Amino acid sequence: MRVQFTLRCTECNSENYQHSKNKKTHPDRMEVKKYCPVCKKTTVHKEKK
Ligand SMILES: [Zn+2]
């Protein structure tokens, strides 16, 4: 039940991280605070699509 997805920076829209999750435990779109190398700071990354 694991799905792969891409985490995208909400400020510059660059796709910085590959992630996987369990669809049962996280059925919704994930929002994670991660370091963005483009923004050079920690930003909110959202699950793509
Ligand atoms: Zn960014």
mmCIF file of the protein (N, C-alpha, C, O) and its ligand, coordinates in Angstrom:
data_MODEL
# 
_entry.id   MODEL 
# 
loop_
_entity.id 
_entity.type 
_entity.pdbx_number_of_molecules 
1 polymer     1 
2 non-polymer 1 
# 
_entity_poly.entity_id                      1 
_entity_poly.type                           'polypeptide(L)' 
_entity_poly.nstd_linkage                   no 
_entity_poly.nstd_monomer                   no 
_entity_poly.pdbx_seq_one_letter_code       MRVQFTLRCTECNSENYQHSKNKKTHPDRMEVKKYCPVCKKTTVHKEKK 
_entity_poly.pdbx_seq_one_letter_code_can   MRVQFTLRCTECNSENYQHSKNKKTHPDRMEVKKYCPVCKKTTVHKEKK 
_entity_poly.pdbx_strand_id                 A 
# 
loop_
_entity_poly_seq.entity_id 
_entity_poly_seq.num 
_entity_poly_seq.mon_id 
_entity_poly_seq.hetero 
1 1  MET n 
1 2  ARG n 
1 3  VAL n 
1 4  GLN n 
1 5  PHE n 
1 6  THR n 
1 7  LEU n 
1 8  ARG n 
1 9  CYS n 
1 10 THR n 
1 11 GLU n 
1 12 CYS n 
1 13 ASN n 
1 14 SER n 
1 15 GLU n 
1 16 ASN n 
1 17 TYR n 
1 18 GLN n 
1 19 HIS n 
1 20 SER n 
1 21 LYS n 
1 22 ASN n 
1 23 LYS n 
1 24 LYS n 
1 25 THR n 
1 26 HIS n 
1 27 PRO n 
1 28 ASP n 
1 29 ARG n 
1 30 MET n 
1 31 GLU n 
1 32 VAL n 
1 33 LYS n 
1 34 LYS n 
1 35 TYR n 
1 36 CYS n 
1 37 PRO n 
1 38 VAL n 
1 39 CYS n 
1 40 LYS n 
1 41 LYS n 
1 42 THR n 
1 43 THR n 
1 44 VAL n 
1 45 HIS n 
1 46 LYS n 
1 47 GLU n 
1 48 LYS n 
1 49 LYS n 
# 
loop_
_struct_asym.id 
_struct_asym.entity_id 
A 1 
B 2 
# 
loop_
_chem_comp.id 
_chem_comp.type 
_chem_comp.mon_nstd_flag 
ARG 'L-peptide linking' y 
ASN 'L-peptide linking' y 
ASP 'L-peptide linking' y 
CYS 'L-peptide linking' y 
GLN 'L-peptide linking' y 
GLU 'L-peptide linking' y 
HIS 'L-peptide linking' y 
LEU 'L-peptide linking' y 
LYS 'L-peptide linking' y 
MET 'L-peptide linking' y 
PHE 'L-peptide linking' y 
PRO 'L-peptide linking' y 
SER 'L-peptide linking' y 
THR 'L-peptide linking' y 
TYR 'L-peptide linking' y 
VAL 'L-peptide linking' y 
ZN  non-polymer         . 
# 
_pdbx_entity_nonpoly.entity_id   2 
_pdbx_entity_nonpoly.name        ? 
_pdbx_entity_nonpoly.comp_id     ZN 
# 
_pdbx_nonpoly_scheme.asym_id         B 
_pdbx_nonpoly_scheme.entity_id       2 
_pdbx_nonpoly_scheme.mon_id          ZN 
_pdbx_nonpoly_scheme.ndb_seq_num     1 
_pdbx_nonpoly_scheme.pdb_seq_num     101 
_pdbx_nonpoly_scheme.auth_seq_num    101 
_pdbx_nonpoly_scheme.pdb_mon_id      ZN 
_pdbx_nonpoly_scheme.auth_mon_id     ZN 
_pdbx_nonpoly_scheme.pdb_strand_id   A 
_pdbx_nonpoly_scheme.pdb_ins_code    . 
# 
loop_
_atom_site.group_PDB 
_atom_site.id 
_atom_site.type_symbol 
_atom_site.label_atom_id 
_atom_site.label_alt_id 
_atom_site.label_comp_id 
_atom_site.label_asym_id 
_atom_site.label_entity_id 
_atom_site.label_seq_id 
_atom_site.pdbx_PDB_ins_code 
_atom_site.Cartn_x 
_atom_site.Cartn_y 
_atom_site.Cartn_z 
_atom_site.occupancy 
_atom_site.B_iso_or_equiv 
_atom_site.pdbx_formal_charge 
_atom_site.auth_seq_id 
_atom_site.auth_comp_id 
_atom_site.auth_asym_id 
_atom_site.auth_atom_id 
_atom_site.pdbx_PDB_model_num 
ATOM   1   N  N  . MET A 1 1  ? 0.820  -1.225 0.000  1.00 0.00 ? 1   MET A N  1 
ATOM   2   C  CA . MET A 1 1  ? 0.000  0.000  0.000  1.00 0.00 ? 1   MET A CA 1 
ATOM   3   C  C  . MET A 1 1  ? 0.847  1.266  0.000  1.00 0.00 ? 1   MET A C  1 
ATOM   4   O  O  . MET A 1 1  ? 0.347  2.335  0.348  1.00 0.00 ? 1   MET A O  1 
ATOM   5   N  N  . ARG A 1 2  ? 2.099  1.172  -0.375 1.00 0.00 ? 2   ARG A N  1 
ATOM   6   C  CA . ARG A 1 2  ? 2.938  2.380  -0.368 1.00 0.00 ? 2   ARG A CA 1 
ATOM   7   C  C  . ARG A 1 2  ? 2.928  3.054  -1.732 1.00 0.00 ? 2   ARG A C  1 
ATOM   8   O  O  . ARG A 1 2  ? 2.995  2.397  -2.771 1.00 0.00 ? 2   ARG A O  1 
ATOM   9   N  N  . VAL A 1 3  ? 2.846  4.371  -1.707 1.00 0.00 ? 3   VAL A N  1 
ATOM   10  C  CA . VAL A 1 3  ? 2.868  5.115  -2.961 1.00 0.00 ? 3   VAL A CA 1 
ATOM   11  C  C  . VAL A 1 3  ? 4.038  6.084  -2.964 1.00 0.00 ? 3   VAL A C  1 
ATOM   12  O  O  . VAL A 1 3  ? 4.413  6.643  -1.933 1.00 0.00 ? 3   VAL A O  1 
ATOM   13  N  N  . GLN A 1 4  ? 4.604  6.270  -4.151 1.00 0.00 ? 4   GLN A N  1 
ATOM   14  C  CA . GLN A 1 4  ? 5.681  7.230  -4.341 1.00 0.00 ? 4   GLN A CA 1 
ATOM   15  C  C  . GLN A 1 4  ? 5.092  8.557  -4.761 1.00 0.00 ? 4   GLN A C  1 
ATOM   16  O  O  . GLN A 1 4  ? 4.135  8.601  -5.534 1.00 0.00 ? 4   GLN A O  1 
ATOM   17  N  N  . PHE A 1 5  ? 5.653  9.626  -4.262 1.00 0.00 ? 5   PHE A N  1 
ATOM   18  C  CA . PHE A 1 5  ? 5.213  10.924 -4.739 1.00 0.00 ? 5   PHE A CA 1 
ATOM   19  C  C  . PHE A 1 5  ? 6.346  11.921 -4.633 1.00 0.00 ? 5   PHE A C  1 
ATOM   20  O  O  . PHE A 1 5  ? 7.389  11.647 -4.038 1.00 0.00 ? 5   PHE A O  1 
ATOM   21  N  N  . THR A 1 6  ? 6.123  13.070 -5.216 1.00 0.00 ? 6   THR A N  1 
ATOM   22  C  CA . THR A 1 6  ? 7.132  14.119 -5.241 1.00 0.00 ? 6   THR A CA 1 
ATOM   23  C  C  . THR A 1 6  ? 6.711  15.248 -4.326 1.00 0.00 ? 6   THR A C  1 
ATOM   24  O  O  . THR A 1 6  ? 5.547  15.648 -4.309 1.00 0.00 ? 6   THR A O  1 
ATOM   25  N  N  . LEU A 1 7  ? 7.668  15.760 -3.565 1.00 0.00 ? 7   LEU A N  1 
ATOM   26  C  CA . LEU A 1 7  ? 7.400  16.920 -2.731 1.00 0.00 ? 7   LEU A CA 1 
ATOM   27  C  C  . LEU A 1 7  ? 7.883  18.165 -3.454 1.00 0.00 ? 7   LEU A C  1 
ATOM   28  O  O  . LEU A 1 7  ? 9.025  18.244 -3.907 1.00 0.00 ? 7   LEU A O  1 
ATOM   29  N  N  . ARG A 1 8  ? 6.986  19.129 -3.549 1.00 0.00 ? 8   ARG A N  1 
ATOM   30  C  CA . ARG A 1 8  ? 7.287  20.327 -4.310 1.00 0.00 ? 8   ARG A CA 1 
ATOM   31  C  C  . ARG A 1 8  ? 7.229  21.561 -3.413 1.00 0.00 ? 8   ARG A C  1 
ATOM   32  O  O  . ARG A 1 8  ? 6.312  21.736 -2.611 1.00 0.00 ? 8   ARG A O  1 
ATOM   33  N  N  . CYS A 1 9  ? 8.231  22.396 -3.578 1.00 0.00 ? 9   CYS A N  1 
ATOM   34  C  CA . CYS A 1 9  ? 8.289  23.637 -2.814 1.00 0.00 ? 9   CYS A CA 1 
ATOM   35  C  C  . CYS A 1 9  ? 7.124  24.549 -3.195 1.00 0.00 ? 9   CYS A C  1 
ATOM   36  O  O  . CYS A 1 9  ? 6.866  24.776 -4.377 1.00 0.00 ? 9   CYS A O  1 
ATOM   37  N  N  . THR A 1 10 ? 6.425  25.070 -2.188 1.00 0.00 ? 10  THR A N  1 
ATOM   38  C  CA . THR A 1 10 ? 5.271  25.925 -2.486 1.00 0.00 ? 10  THR A CA 1 
ATOM   39  C  C  . THR A 1 10 ? 5.702  27.333 -2.885 1.00 0.00 ? 10  THR A C  1 
ATOM   40  O  O  . THR A 1 10 ? 4.886  28.097 -3.400 1.00 0.00 ? 10  THR A O  1 
ATOM   41  N  N  . GLU A 1 11 ? 6.945  27.686 -2.662 1.00 0.00 ? 11  GLU A N  1 
ATOM   42  C  CA . GLU A 1 11 ? 7.390  29.046 -2.986 1.00 0.00 ? 11  GLU A CA 1 
ATOM   43  C  C  . GLU A 1 11 ? 7.991  29.151 -4.387 1.00 0.00 ? 11  GLU A C  1 
ATOM   44  O  O  . GLU A 1 11 ? 7.736  30.124 -5.096 1.00 0.00 ? 11  GLU A O  1 
ATOM   45  N  N  . CYS A 1 12 ? 8.780  28.165 -4.789 1.00 0.00 ? 12  CYS A N  1 
ATOM   46  C  CA . CYS A 1 12 ? 9.399  28.242 -6.116 1.00 0.00 ? 12  CYS A CA 1 
ATOM   47  C  C  . CYS A 1 12 ? 8.958  27.109 -7.047 1.00 0.00 ? 12  CYS A C  1 
ATOM   48  O  O  . CYS A 1 12 ? 9.334  27.078 -8.218 1.00 0.00 ? 12  CYS A O  1 
ATOM   49  N  N  . ASN A 1 13 ? 8.158  26.180 -6.517 1.00 0.00 ? 13  ASN A N  1 
ATOM   50  C  CA . ASN A 1 13 ? 7.628  25.062 -7.302 1.00 0.00 ? 13  ASN A CA 1 
ATOM   51  C  C  . ASN A 1 13 ? 8.676  24.078 -7.806 1.00 0.00 ? 13  ASN A C  1 
ATOM   52  O  O  . ASN A 1 13 ? 8.400  23.296 -8.717 1.00 0.00 ? 13  ASN A O  1 
ATOM   53  N  N  . SER A 1 14 ? 9.853  24.104 -7.239 1.00 0.00 ? 14  SER A N  1 
ATOM   54  C  CA . SER A 1 14 ? 10.809 23.095 -7.659 1.00 0.00 ? 14  SER A CA 1 
ATOM   55  C  C  . SER A 1 14 ? 10.541 21.794 -6.908 1.00 0.00 ? 14  SER A C  1 
ATOM   56  O  O  . SER A 1 14 ? 10.116 21.788 -5.752 1.00 0.00 ? 14  SER A O  1 
ATOM   57  N  N  . GLU A 1 15 ? 10.804 20.697 -7.610 1.00 0.00 ? 15  GLU A N  1 
ATOM   58  C  CA . GLU A 1 15 ? 10.529 19.386 -7.033 1.00 0.00 ? 15  GLU A CA 1 
ATOM   59  C  C  . GLU A 1 15 ? 11.795 18.861 -6.388 1.00 0.00 ? 15  GLU A C  1 
ATOM   60  O  O  . GLU A 1 15 ? 12.714 18.411 -7.072 1.00 0.00 ? 15  GLU A O  1 
ATOM   61  N  N  . ASN A 1 16 ? 11.834 18.921 -5.078 1.00 0.00 ? 16  ASN A N  1 
ATOM   62  C  CA . ASN A 1 16 ? 13.084 18.685 -4.373 1.00 0.00 ? 16  ASN A CA 1 
ATOM   63  C  C  . ASN A 1 16 ? 13.229 17.306 -3.750 1.00 0.00 ? 16  ASN A C  1 
ATOM   64  O  O  . ASN A 1 16 ? 14.345 16.822 -3.561 1.00 0.00 ? 16  ASN A O  1 
ATOM   65  N  N  . TYR A 1 17 ? 12.135 16.688 -3.437 1.00 0.00 ? 17  TYR A N  1 
ATOM   66  C  CA . TYR A 1 17 ? 12.230 15.437 -2.687 1.00 0.00 ? 17  TYR A CA 1 
ATOM   67  C  C  . TYR A 1 17 ? 11.308 14.370 -3.252 1.00 0.00 ? 17  TYR A C  1 
ATOM   68  O  O  . TYR A 1 17 ? 10.189 14.636 -3.691 1.00 0.00 ? 17  TYR A O  1 
ATOM   69  N  N  . GLN A 1 18 ? 11.832 13.150 -3.220 1.00 0.00 ? 18  GLN A N  1 
ATOM   70  C  CA . GLN A 1 18 ? 11.007 11.983 -3.508 1.00 0.00 ? 18  GLN A CA 1 
ATOM   71  C  C  . GLN A 1 18 ? 10.630 11.370 -2.173 1.00 0.00 ? 18  GLN A C  1 
ATOM   72  O  O  . GLN A 1 18 ? 11.446 11.277 -1.256 1.00 0.00 ? 18  GLN A O  1 
ATOM   73  N  N  . HIS A 1 19 ? 9.398  10.961 -2.088 1.00 0.00 ? 19  HIS A N  1 
ATOM   74  C  CA . HIS A 1 19 ? 8.927  10.445 -0.811 1.00 0.00 ? 19  HIS A CA 1 
ATOM   75  C  C  . HIS A 1 19 ? 7.995  9.281  -1.069 1.00 0.00 ? 19  HIS A C  1 
ATOM   76  O  O  . HIS A 1 19 ? 7.426  9.150  -2.153 1.00 0.00 ? 19  HIS A O  1 
ATOM   77  N  N  . SER A 1 20 ? 7.845  8.445  -0.071 1.00 0.00 ? 20  SER A N  1 
ATOM   78  C  CA . SER A 1 20 ? 6.820  7.415  -0.170 1.00 0.00 ? 20  SER A CA 1 
ATOM   79  C  C  . SER A 1 20 ? 6.026  7.413  1.115  1.00 0.00 ? 20  SER A C  1 
ATOM   80  O  O  . SER A 1 20 ? 6.519  7.801  2.174  1.00 0.00 ? 20  SER A O  1 
ATOM   81  N  N  . LYS A 1 21 ? 4.800  6.973  1.005  1.00 0.00 ? 21  LYS A N  1 
ATOM   82  C  CA . LYS A 1 21 ? 3.943  6.962  2.189  1.00 0.00 ? 21  LYS A CA 1 
ATOM   83  C  C  . LYS A 1 21 ? 2.969  5.819  2.096  1.00 0.00 ? 21  LYS A C  1 
ATOM   84  O  O  . LYS A 1 21 ? 2.768  5.208  1.046  1.00 0.00 ? 21  LYS A O  1 
ATOM   85  N  N  . ASN A 1 22 ? 2.379  5.558  3.227  1.00 0.00 ? 22  ASN A N  1 
ATOM   86  C  CA . ASN A 1 22 ? 1.333  4.553  3.276  1.00 0.00 ? 22  ASN A CA 1 
ATOM   87  C  C  . ASN A 1 22 ? -0.007 5.246  3.056  1.00 0.00 ? 22  ASN A C  1 
ATOM   88  O  O  . ASN A 1 22 ? -0.381 6.158  3.792  1.00 0.00 ? 22  ASN A O  1 
ATOM   89  N  N  . LYS A 1 23 ? -0.705 4.804  2.050  1.00 0.00 ? 23  LYS A N  1 
ATOM   90  C  CA . LYS A 1 23 ? -1.967 5.474  1.726  1.00 0.00 ? 23  LYS A CA 1 
ATOM   91  C  C  . LYS A 1 23 ? -3.022 5.310  2.815  1.00 0.00 ? 23  LYS A C  1 
ATOM   92  O  O  . LYS A 1 23 ? -3.915 6.144  2.963  1.00 0.00 ? 23  LYS A O  1 
ATOM   93  N  N  . LYS A 1 24 ? -2.910 4.247  3.558  1.00 0.00 ? 24  LYS A N  1 
ATOM   94  C  CA . LYS A 1 24 ? -3.871 4.026  4.638  1.00 0.00 ? 24  LYS A CA 1 
ATOM   95  C  C  . LYS A 1 24 ? -3.692 5.028  5.775  1.00 0.00 ? 24  LYS A C  1 
ATOM   96  O  O  . LYS A 1 24 ? -4.672 5.546  6.310  1.00 0.00 ? 24  LYS A O  1 
ATOM   97  N  N  . THR A 1 25 ? -2.454 5.297  6.137  1.00 0.00 ? 25  THR A N  1 
ATOM   98  C  CA . THR A 1 25 ? -2.218 6.187  7.268  1.00 0.00 ? 25  THR A CA 1 
ATOM   99  C  C  . THR A 1 25 ? -2.229 7.655  6.856  1.00 0.00 ? 25  THR A C  1 
ATOM   100 O  O  . THR A 1 25 ? -2.511 8.533  7.672  1.00 0.00 ? 25  THR A O  1 
ATOM   101 N  N  . HIS A 1 26 ? -1.914 7.922  5.561  1.00 0.00 ? 26  HIS A N  1 
ATOM   102 C  CA . HIS A 1 26 ? -1.907 9.307  5.080  1.00 0.00 ? 26  HIS A CA 1 
ATOM   103 C  C  . HIS A 1 26 ? -2.709 9.426  3.793  1.00 0.00 ? 26  HIS A C  1 
ATOM   104 O  O  . HIS A 1 26 ? -2.139 9.560  2.710  1.00 0.00 ? 26  HIS A O  1 
ATOM   105 N  N  . PRO A 1 27 ? -4.003 9.377  3.907  1.00 0.00 ? 27  PRO A N  1 
ATOM   106 C  CA . PRO A 1 27 ? -4.825 9.417  2.692  1.00 0.00 ? 27  PRO A CA 1 
ATOM   107 C  C  . PRO A 1 27 ? -4.850 10.787 2.035  1.00 0.00 ? 27  PRO A C  1 
ATOM   108 O  O  . PRO A 1 27 ? -5.148 10.898 0.846  1.00 0.00 ? 27  PRO A O  1 
ATOM   109 N  N  . ASP A 1 28 ? -4.543 11.824 2.790  1.00 0.00 ? 28  ASP A N  1 
ATOM   110 C  CA . ASP A 1 28 ? -4.593 13.180 2.251  1.00 0.00 ? 28  ASP A CA 1 
ATOM   111 C  C  . ASP A 1 28 ? -3.240 13.613 1.717  1.00 0.00 ? 28  ASP A C  1 
ATOM   112 O  O  . ASP A 1 28 ? -2.230 12.937 1.912  1.00 0.00 ? 28  ASP A O  1 
ATOM   113 N  N  . ARG A 1 29 ? -3.238 14.731 1.053  1.00 0.00 ? 29  ARG A N  1 
ATOM   114 C  CA . ARG A 1 29 ? -1.994 15.335 0.586  1.00 0.00 ? 29  ARG A CA 1 
ATOM   115 C  C  . ARG A 1 29 ? -1.146 15.733 1.782  1.00 0.00 ? 29  ARG A C  1 
ATOM   116 O  O  . ARG A 1 29 ? -1.635 16.307 2.755  1.00 0.00 ? 29  ARG A O  1 
ATOM   117 N  N  . MET A 1 30 ? 0.108  15.422 1.685  1.00 0.00 ? 30  MET A N  1 
ATOM   118 C  CA . MET A 1 30 ? 1.006  15.754 2.782  1.00 0.00 ? 30  MET A CA 1 
ATOM   119 C  C  . MET A 1 30 ? 1.629  17.129 2.585  1.00 0.00 ? 30  MET A C  1 
ATOM   120 O  O  . MET A 1 30 ? 1.883  17.576 1.467  1.00 0.00 ? 30  MET A O  1 
ATOM   121 N  N  . GLU A 1 31 ? 1.864  17.779 3.724  1.00 0.00 ? 31  GLU A N  1 
ATOM   122 C  CA . GLU A 1 31 ? 2.583  19.050 3.722  1.00 0.00 ? 31  GLU A CA 1 
ATOM   123 C  C  . GLU A 1 31 ? 3.740  18.913 4.693  1.00 0.00 ? 31  GLU A C  1 
ATOM   124 O  O  . GLU A 1 31 ? 3.544  18.633 5.875  1.00 0.00 ? 31  GLU A O  1 
ATOM   125 N  N  . VAL A 1 32 ? 4.935  19.111 4.187  1.00 0.00 ? 32  VAL A N  1 
ATOM   126 C  CA . VAL A 1 32 ? 6.108  18.910 5.025  1.00 0.00 ? 32  VAL A CA 1 
ATOM   127 C  C  . VAL A 1 32 ? 7.017  20.125 4.927  1.00 0.00 ? 32  VAL A C  1 
ATOM   128 O  O  . VAL A 1 32 ? 7.211  20.687 3.850  1.00 0.00 ? 32  VAL A O  1 
ATOM   129 N  N  . LYS A 1 33 ? 7.561  20.516 6.051  1.00 0.00 ? 33  LYS A N  1 
ATOM   130 C  CA . LYS A 1 33 ? 8.543  21.588 6.020  1.00 0.00 ? 33  LYS A CA 1 
ATOM   131 C  C  . LYS A 1 33 ? 9.915  21.003 5.746  1.00 0.00 ? 33  LYS A C  1 
ATOM   132 O  O  . LYS A 1 33 ? 10.431 20.199 6.523  1.00 0.00 ? 33  LYS A O  1 
ATOM   133 N  N  . LYS A 1 34 ? 10.505 21.423 4.614  1.00 0.00 ? 34  LYS A N  1 
ATOM   134 C  CA . LYS A 1 34 ? 11.807 20.894 4.202  1.00 0.00 ? 34  LYS A CA 1 
ATOM   135 C  C  . LYS A 1 34 ? 12.681 22.026 3.694  1.00 0.00 ? 34  LYS A C  1 
ATOM   136 O  O  . LYS A 1 34 ? 12.211 23.101 3.324  1.00 0.00 ? 34  LYS A O  1 
ATOM   137 N  N  . TYR A 1 35 ? 13.963 21.738 3.693  1.00 0.00 ? 35  TYR A N  1 
ATOM   138 C  CA . TYR A 1 35 ? 14.898 22.718 3.153  1.00 0.00 ? 35  TYR A CA 1 
ATOM   139 C  C  . TYR A 1 35 ? 14.828 22.719 1.632  1.00 0.00 ? 35  TYR A C  1 
ATOM   140 O  O  . TYR A 1 35 ? 14.915 21.670 0.994  1.00 0.00 ? 35  TYR A O  1 
ATOM   141 N  N  . CYS A 1 36 ? 14.672 23.891 1.069  1.00 0.00 ? 36  CYS A N  1 
ATOM   142 C  CA . CYS A 1 36 ? 14.671 24.012 -0.379 1.00 0.00 ? 36  CYS A CA 1 
ATOM   143 C  C  . CYS A 1 36 ? 15.998 24.605 -0.827 1.00 0.00 ? 36  CYS A C  1 
ATOM   144 O  O  . CYS A 1 36 ? 16.346 25.710 -0.412 1.00 0.00 ? 36  CYS A O  1 
ATOM   145 N  N  . PRO A 1 37 ? 16.749 23.894 -1.668 1.00 0.00 ? 37  PRO A N  1 
ATOM   146 C  CA . PRO A 1 37 ? 18.045 24.398 -2.128 1.00 0.00 ? 37  PRO A CA 1 
ATOM   147 C  C  . PRO A 1 37 ? 17.903 25.575 -3.079 1.00 0.00 ? 37  PRO A C  1 
ATOM   148 O  O  . PRO A 1 37 ? 18.847 26.343 -3.260 1.00 0.00 ? 37  PRO A O  1 
ATOM   149 N  N  . VAL A 1 38 ? 16.740 25.723 -3.684 1.00 0.00 ? 38  VAL A N  1 
ATOM   150 C  CA . VAL A 1 38 ? 16.517 26.849 -4.595 1.00 0.00 ? 38  VAL A CA 1 
ATOM   151 C  C  . VAL A 1 38 ? 16.211 28.119 -3.808 1.00 0.00 ? 38  VAL A C  1 
ATOM   152 O  O  . VAL A 1 38 ? 16.777 29.178 -4.078 1.00 0.00 ? 38  VAL A O  1 
ATOM   153 N  N  . CYS A 1 39 ? 15.305 28.005 -2.827 1.00 0.00 ? 39  CYS A N  1 
ATOM   154 C  CA . CYS A 1 39 ? 14.976 29.154 -1.973 1.00 0.00 ? 39  CYS A CA 1 
ATOM   155 C  C  . CYS A 1 39 ? 16.066 29.387 -0.921 1.00 0.00 ? 39  CYS A C  1 
ATOM   156 O  O  . CYS A 1 39 ? 16.145 30.466 -0.334 1.00 0.00 ? 39  CYS A O  1 
ATOM   157 N  N  . LYS A 1 40 ? 16.895 28.384 -0.690 1.00 0.00 ? 40  LYS A N  1 
ATOM   158 C  CA . LYS A 1 40 ? 17.951 28.430 0.325  1.00 0.00 ? 40  LYS A CA 1 
ATOM   159 C  C  . LYS A 1 40 ? 17.390 28.677 1.717  1.00 0.00 ? 40  LYS A C  1 
ATOM   160 O  O  . LYS A 1 40 ? 17.986 29.378 2.534  1.00 0.00 ? 40  LYS A O  1 
ATOM   161 N  N  . LYS A 1 41 ? 16.255 28.096 1.961  1.00 0.00 ? 41  LYS A N  1 
ATOM   162 C  CA . LYS A 1 41 ? 15.665 28.153 3.296  1.00 0.00 ? 41  LYS A CA 1 
ATOM   163 C  C  . LYS A 1 41 ? 14.639 27.031 3.434  1.00 0.00 ? 41  LYS A C  1 
ATOM   164 O  O  . LYS A 1 41 ? 14.318 26.332 2.473  1.00 0.00 ? 41  LYS A O  1 
ATOM   165 N  N  . THR A 1 42 ? 14.143 26.883 4.644  1.00 0.00 ? 42  THR A N  1 
ATOM   166 C  CA . THR A 1 42 ? 13.121 25.867 4.864  1.00 0.00 ? 42  THR A CA 1 
ATOM   167 C  C  . THR A 1 42 ? 11.763 26.408 4.436  1.00 0.00 ? 42  THR A C  1 
ATOM   168 O  O  . THR A 1 42 ? 11.332 27.473 4.880  1.00 0.00 ? 42  THR A O  1 
ATOM   169 N  N  . THR A 1 43 ? 11.105 25.662 3.576  1.00 0.00 ? 43  THR A N  1 
ATOM   170 C  CA . THR A 1 43 ? 9.799  26.066 3.083  1.00 0.00 ? 43  THR A CA 1 
ATOM   171 C  C  . THR A 1 43 ? 8.822  24.908 3.225  1.00 0.00 ? 43  THR A C  1 
ATOM   172 O  O  . THR A 1 43 ? 9.212  23.779 3.525  1.00 0.00 ? 43  THR A O  1 
ATOM   173 N  N  . VAL A 1 44 ? 7.561  25.203 3.007  1.00 0.00 ? 44  VAL A N  1 
ATOM   174 C  CA . VAL A 1 44 ? 6.550  24.137 3.008  1.00 0.00 ? 44  VAL A CA 1 
ATOM   175 C  C  . VAL A 1 44 ? 6.574  23.436 1.663  1.00 0.00 ? 44  VAL A C  1 
ATOM   176 O  O  . VAL A 1 44 ? 6.499  24.074 0.612  1.00 0.00 ? 44  VAL A O  1 
ATOM   177 N  N  . HIS A 1 45 ? 6.679  22.119 1.710  1.00 0.00 ? 45  HIS A N  1 
ATOM   178 C  CA . HIS A 1 45 ? 6.643  21.313 0.501  1.00 0.00 ? 45  HIS A CA 1 
ATOM   179 C  C  . HIS A 1 45 ? 5.343  20.534 0.481  1.00 0.00 ? 45  HIS A C  1 
ATOM   180 O  O  . HIS A 1 45 ? 4.944  19.935 1.480  1.00 0.00 ? 45  HIS A O  1 
ATOM   181 N  N  . LYS A 1 46 ? 4.699  20.550 -0.649 1.00 0.00 ? 46  LYS A N  1 
ATOM   182 C  CA . LYS A 1 46 ? 3.449  19.825 -0.772 1.00 0.00 ? 46  LYS A CA 1 
ATOM   183 C  C  . LYS A 1 46 ? 3.579  18.684 -1.740 1.00 0.00 ? 46  LYS A C  1 
ATOM   184 O  O  . LYS A 1 46 ? 4.375  18.703 -2.678 1.00 0.00 ? 46  LYS A O  1 
ATOM   185 N  N  . GLU A 1 47 ? 2.758  17.679 -1.473 1.00 0.00 ? 47  GLU A N  1 
ATOM   186 C  CA . GLU A 1 47 ? 2.732  16.534 -2.349 1.00 0.00 ? 47  GLU A CA 1 
ATOM   187 C  C  . GLU A 1 47 ? 2.201  16.922 -3.730 1.00 0.00 ? 47  GLU A C  1 
ATOM   188 O  O  . GLU A 1 47 ? 1.178  17.595 -3.859 1.00 0.00 ? 47  GLU A O  1 
ATOM   189 N  N  . LYS A 1 48 ? 2.914  16.484 -4.737 1.00 0.00 ? 48  LYS A N  1 
ATOM   190 C  CA . LYS A 1 48 ? 2.498  16.800 -6.101 1.00 0.00 ? 48  LYS A CA 1 
ATOM   191 C  C  . LYS A 1 48 ? 1.320  15.933 -6.499 1.00 0.00 ? 48  LYS A C  1 
ATOM   192 O  O  . LYS A 1 48 ? 1.249  14.766 -6.114 1.00 0.00 ? 48  LYS A O  1 
ATOM   193 N  N  . LYS A 1 49 ? 0.398  16.487 -7.263 1.00 0.00 ? 49  LYS A N  1 
ATOM   194 C  CA . LYS A 1 49 ? -0.874 15.900 -7.783 1.00 0.00 ? 49  LYS A CA 1 
ATOM   195 C  C  . LYS A 1 49 ? -1.781 15.251 -6.763 1.00 0.00 ? 49  LYS A C  1 
ATOM   196 O  O  . LYS A 1 49 ? -2.846 14.747 -7.117 1.00 0.00 ? 49  LYS A O  1 
HETATM 197 ZN ZN . ZN  B 2 .  ? 11.796 26.647 -3.113 1.00 0.00 2 101 ZN  A ZN 1 
# 
